[in-house]
C-alpha cells in the first residue's frame, strides 16, 4: 500500500508540475495575442 500511495503521490506531483509549466508557457502567449489583436483593432478604427 505504501508503494501505491507513493506512485499516486508522484503522479499527482508530476501532473501539478506539468500543469504549472503549461500555464506559465501558454497564458503569457494568450495575453500577447490578446494585446496584439486589441492593438490591431484600435489601429483599424481610424480607417
Secondary structure, 3 states (H helix, E strand, C coil): CHHHHHHHHHHHHHHHHHHHHHHHHHHHHHHHHHHHHHHHHHHHHCC
